[in-house]
Amino acid sequence: MHSFEVTGGKKLKGEIIPQGAKNEALQIISAVLLTPEKITVHNIPDILDVNLLIELLGEMNVKIERHNRHSCSFTADNVNIDYLHSETYRKKSGRLRGSVMLAGPLLARFKKAFIPKPGGDKIGRRRLDTHIIGFEKLGVQFDYHQQDGFFHLKAPSLKGTDMLLDEPSVTGTANIVMAAVLAKGTTTIYNAACEPYVQQLCKMLNRMGARISGVSSNLLTIEGVDHLEGTTHTMLPDMIEVGSFIGLAAMTQSEITIKNAGIAHLGQIPEKFRQLGIQLECKNDDIYIPEQELYEIQTFLDGSVMTIYDHPWPGFTPDLLSIVLVVAAQAKGSVLVHQKMFESRLFFVDKLIDMGAQIILCDPHRAAVIGLGRQHHLRGITMSSPDIRAGVALLIAALSAEGKSTIQNIEQIDRGYQYIDKRLQQLGARIQRI
């Protein structure tokens, strides 16, 4: 097990380039199973979750050609379906929640799939109901087998249908879309997720020969086709990394430029950080954050305390609420952070309180942050990373704190952020992997 040893209190400076989008990568790389032809993907993030998914595809006999750590070609012309029911697959895919994304392509092309109980973050319930119910409406039969820990899915024939999702799940939408593109007839998905990641998947599938309309809206129409062809795809910059770096600059009073930030696909992210009082300037596709002594949280027009909450796209992404919370700890003013989607994602605030932050955890979903306004410094402590986003929030706190911090369980951080220690060192951060 590795840890980060961080000596905080140092201002950073320089340029940093965000990695390819993790959440997009898990969908795009799963979609290579939809065709026997070659698919080449660029701007792949070199992180644990994505590399584990690529490793799973390799063990399924997908031919993989690594051009470099960020570009890869996949040819799924001889997939070993039996591997999907093996103990090795169960153990590996159970560590990666993104493995559920393999089900849609497998059902579409091979008429069966196996889904282990989901793994990944400890951030509360992450149910599979939306995926399973959507598959059932397309004609999939499923059973959960207690003895092997798998959901067994069979699809003698997939038929297009109309469906209304009970929640606009990003992974659920993507999985159902991938199953529907090779179904007979037309499928409409209402209340579909329309995050940039889903838009990117739909655009790639259309280049492969799919017929998907309504891309970027919450009503998708998919006309089934007989086969899909190969293509080339380039991933967007990771919007969660962009938001994390904005928060890092503010907390450490640093001057940082985020290069090639994909500004057109960031939605409300820049504005939410401006509501925290953070100055930032968009220049072409770069974001410049100047060194800022103090930032003050805005209030609502009637003077009441600002509330920042997550909401399906184009609302604010839940993945950045951990960053918002830690950044607010040194702001002037107060904010209520309301995490609606996951009931355990705020449980890392006890570490911030130990560091000296003034935070009241109201319930599993809400935390009130009373900003210190730089009147007091956070202090370094030893802590553990519970999930990817909380881990980076704690890392940002440690970089702004006085003294030395140790962050354990950094494998959680490595699941979502590539070479984060080396990239921060290039900005002047004092961080070591031990």
N, C-alpha and C positions, 0 to 999 in steps of 0.2 A: 504494500500500500504506500502511495506517495502522498506528500503534503506540500503545500506552498508555505515558505517562510517569507513574510513580507515585512519590510521596514517602511513605515508610512511617513507622512508629513512632507514628502518631496513633491514639488511642482513638476509636471511633465511638459514636454513640448515636442511637436513634430507632426508627421503625417502618418496615417494608418489606413489600410485598405480593408474593408469588410470582406469576410469570406463569402462563398456561395451559400444560398439559403438552405439551412438544414431541413426545414419542414418541406420545402419544395423537393429537395433531393430524395427524400424517402418515397415520395409519390412517383417522381420521374423514373427512378431506378427500378421501382416495382413494375412500371408500365412496359419495360423492355420485354416482359414475358408475353406480351400481346401479339408479337410477331416473330417469325423465324428469321427475319432479315436483320441486318446490322443496324444498331442505334448507337450513335456517338454522342456523349454528353460532356460538356465543358463546364468549368467553374464549379467542380464538385468540391464541397468542403472536406478536408482531410481530418475527420473526427471519428470517434469510436462508433457512434450509432450508424453512420453511413458506411464505414468500412466493414462493420459487422454484417450489414445487409448485403454488401457486395460479396463478402465471404460466403454468405448463405447461397447466393445465386451461383457462385462457383461450384459449391458442393451439390447443386442441383444440375450440374453439367452445362450451365450457361457458359459459353466461351467468352472470356474476358481478356481484353487487350488494354493494358495500362500504358497510355502514352506518356503520362507523368502523374504526379500525385493528384492533379486536378482535372485530368481529361481521361476518358475511358470509353472503349467501345464494347458493346455487348451483343452477342448473337445467341438467341435462345432457340436453336433449331433442333436440339436433342435433349429436351428437359427430362430429368429423371423424376417422375411423379412419386415413385415409391419412397424416395428419400424424405418426402414431406410427412410421412407417417413414422419416421424413425425417432428413436430416443435422442439421438444427436441433434436432430432438427428441433425437437421439443425443447431441449435445454438451451440451445442457442437462440431460437426465436423467442422463447419465453423471457430472455433478458432484454429484448428489444420490442417496445410497443409498436414501432413502425412495421414490424413483420406482418401485422394484420393487413397491411396494404397489398400483400401478395395475393390475398384471397380473390379480389375482384378479377384481376387478370387470369388467374388460374381457372376460375369458374367459367370465364368467357371462352377461353381457348381449350381447356382440358376437361371441363364439366365437373370437376371436383376440387376441393380444397380442404385444408386442415388448419384450424386456428387454435393455438395454445392460449391458455389464460394469459392476459396481457401483463407485460412487465414494464420496466422503465422507472419513471419518477414515483416518489412517494408523496403525491400531492393531492390525494383523495381519490374518490371513485372516478374511473374513466371507463364508462360502460360501453359495451359493444352493441347495444340494442339497435341503434340507428343503422349500423352496418347490416345486422342480421335481418331486421324487418325489411329493409330495402331489398336485400337479396331474395327474401321470401316472396316479395311482390313480383320479382322477375321470374319466379318459378323454382327457386332453390329450396331443397329440403335440408333440414339440419337437425342434428342430435348432439347433445353433450355427453361424452363418454367419461364417466367418473374414473374408470380404471386407467385410462391413458392420459387424461387431462386435456383432451382435444375437443373442440367443436368439429364435428364431421359434417361437411357440406357437400351436397350432390346436386347436380343440375342437368338432368337428361336433356332439357332444352330450355334456353332462356328466351323469354318472350317479353317484348316491350309492353309497358304499362304506364299508367299515371300514378304518381305518388306524391304525398305531402309529408315531408320529413317533420318529425316531432321536435327536432332541434337542427339548426344549421351547422351540423358537424362538418369540419373541414375534411378530416380523414374519412368520415362516413360518406360525404358527397363524392370525394375522389374515388373511393372504392366502388360505389354504385355506378358512377360514370364509366369506370374501366370495365365493369361487368356488362353494362348496357351497350357499349359500342359495337359488340359482336352479337347482340341479341337480335332475334327476328322481330321486325316491326319498330314502332316508335315509342320511346320512353320520355315522359316529361317528369322533371323533378322540381317541385315547388318548395320554397323555403330552403333552397340549396345554398350552401356556403359560397361566397363569391370573393374570398381572399385572393390576393395576387397569385398565391401558390396554385389554387384551383384554376385560375385563369391560365396560368402557364401550362398546366397539364392539358387543359382543353385545347389550347393552341397547338401544342405538340401533337396531340392525337389527331387533330384536323389535318396537320401536315402529313400524317401517316395515312390519311384516307378516311378518317372518321367524319361523321356529319353531325357536328354539335353546334347548335345556335343558342343565342342568349348568353354567351360568354360575358362575364363581368356583371351579370344580373343574378337575381335569386330564382329565376325560372329558366331552367335548362331544358332544351329539347334535343334528344339524341335519336337520330335515325340509324338503326342498325345496319352494318355492312358485313360482307362475307369475310373480308380479310383486311389486314393492315400492313403497311410497308415500313421500311426503315426510314430513318431521318437523322438529323443532327439537331441538338438542343443545347442552349446555353442558359445556365441558371441565373436568376436575379441575385443581387447582393442581399445578404441576410439582414432584414430590417431590425431584428432583435439585437444583432451586434451593433448596428448603427445607433439604436437607442441606448445601448449599454455604454458606448463610447461618449455619447453626449453627456450622460450622467457621470461618467468617470471624469470628464473635463471639468464639470461644474464642481464636483465634490473635492477635487484636488487642486482647484484654482489654476487650471492649466490651459495653455493655448494649444489647441489641437485642430487639425484639419482632417476630416474624414473624406478620403478620395473615393470617387466613383460610388457614391452612396445610393444610387437608384432612387433619387428624390421623387420621381413621378409615381413610385409605387409605395411610398411611406405613409400615405393617408394622413391621419391625425397626429402621428408621432411628433413631428416638429412642434406643432401647436401645443400639445400637452406639456412638453418641456418648457415652452415659453410661458405657460400658465404657472409654472413653478418659479418663474422669474429668470430663467436661463436665456442669455443672449446667444443667438446663433444666426448665421447668415448663409444663405444658399447661393453658391457661385457656380454657375453651369450645373454640373452634377456632383459638386463637392459641398460639404457643409463645414463652415469655419466657426469654431467656438472660441471666442477670445478669453483671455485670462480675466476672471471676474472675482472681485473681492467678496461680494455678498450678493445673493439673489433672494428676492422677496416673492413669496407665493401670492398670487392674485386672490381676490375674493369675488364672489358673484356680485352682480350689479346692485343687489340690495344690501351688500355688506356682509352677507352670511359666509360661513366657512366653505372654502372650495372642497368639492367632492370629486375625486377621480376614480372612475370605475371602468371595468372591462365590458365589452359588448361585441357581438359579431360584426365583422367587416361590413361597412366602413367605419365601425366604432373602434375604440382603442383596444389593442391586443392584450390579452391577459398575461402574455409572456413578459411584458415590461412593467407590470405593477410592482414586482419586487424591486426593480431599479428605481421606480418613482418613489417608493417608500424610503429607500435608503438615502436618496438624494434629498428628500424633504427633511431628513433628520438634521441637516446643517443649514436649512433655509431660514429666512426670517418669516414668521407666520406659521399657520397651522393648515393641515389638510386631512380630510378623511379619505382613506384608501379603502375601496369596497371591491373585494375580489369575489365576484358573483359565481364564477364557473367551478372553482375547485375549493373544497372546504378546508384543505390542510396546507394551502400554499403560503399562508402567513405565519406558520408556526416557527419560522426562523427568527422572528423578531426578538425572542428572548436573548439571542446572541447580541443583537444591536443594543438592547437595554443594558446588557452586561458591559458593553463598550461605552456606555454613558448617554445613549440616545433617550429622548423622552417620547415614549410610544405607549399608548394604551391599547392593548388587544381587546376589543369590545366583544368579539365572538369569533368563531372560525372564519368568518368572511370579512370582517371589518377591523381596521386599525386606525386610531387617531394619532397623528404625528404632530407633536409640538416642536417646531424647529428651534434648534439651539442658536441659530443666527451667528455662528462663529464665536459666541461668547465662551464656549467651552469646547475643547477638542475631544473627539472620541479617543479612547485608549485601546491599545493593542491587547488582544487576548488569544487564547487557544479555542478554536471552534471547529465544527464539522459541517460540511456541505450536504444538506438534505436532498437537494435536487439541482438541476442545471442552472435555472435562473436565480434561485436563492444563493447558489454558490458564487455566482458572479457578483451579485449584490453585496455579499459579504467580502468578496475580494476588493470591490470598490471602497467599501467602508474601511478595510484594512489599509489600503493605499493612502487614505486621507487621515488615518489615525496617528496619534503620537506613539512611538515605540514599536515593538515587534509583535506581530501576530502570526499564528500558525493556523492554517486552514487544512483540515484533514478531509479524507474521502474526496479528493479532487478528481477521482475518476468520473464523478458526476459532472464536473465542469468540463472535463475532456470530452464527454459525450457530445457537447454542443458547441465548443469553442476551440478552434484549431490553434496550436502553438501559442496559446494565450500568454504564457510567461515570456516567451522569446519576443513576441510582438510588443508587449508592454515594456520589456527591457530596452527596446529600441527607442521608446519614448522617454527613457530615463528612469523607469520604475525600478525599485530595489526589491526584486522578487526572485526567489530561488526555489527550484523543485528539489525536494529532499526525500 
